[in-house]
Amino acid sequence: MQKNFASLLAICIAVSILQGCAAAVVGGAAATATVAHDRRTTGTIVEDQSIELKAYDLMSKDPRFKQQSSIHVTSYNLVVLLTGQAADESLRSKAEQLAASIDRVRRVVNEVEIGSTSTLVENSRDVALTTEVKVRLAKIKLPDFDPLRVKVVTERGAVFLLGLITKKEADAVTDVVRHISGVRRVVRVFEYI
């Protein structure tokens, strides 16, 4: 554990010195806290963040993404989850192709819906729902279960669950989440250990 912490700290310091970016220090501190609970290696956590940035960068080069979509990229253990909305199937497919083209991406789960982008009210509901899910996960009583190992992404009431967890943990998490008011559907993007 200390080796992972030391490695991440060294990376964060190097990045902040080379780029002079305060955001790197803040992001590094958040990542350091995550390492203590995460089953991914420090290198994989950093790689997941890099994949997300690369995907957003690739999409930013096509003005249609900014004008006709609201696509969110989440990478967990080199598996990319795409959520949000796109104006048409060609834009949805293009987002998937771009994500799949990034080095080290093992798989892309494309959950982008065709239609208008989410409203501020819908986004606020999703934030509240994500918070409620995280609170409820903290109440799960299973040996060695750590709710911080479950990444929660919510989009228009659909709750996407990512993480490296056991089948028993996944079943317990899913059962809790599907009974929360406002959850439209639960999508498991877990990988089992």
PyMOL commands that set and color helices and strands:
alter all, ss='L'
color gray80, all
select helices_A, chain A and resi 2-19+22-35+42-60+63-68+89-100+120-137+147-149+167-178
alter helices_A, ss='H'
color red, helices_A
select strands_A, chain A and resi 69-76+79-86+107-110+113-114+151-155+158-162+164-165+185-188+191-192
alter strands_A, ss='S'
color yellow, strands_A
deselect
rebuild
show_as cartoon
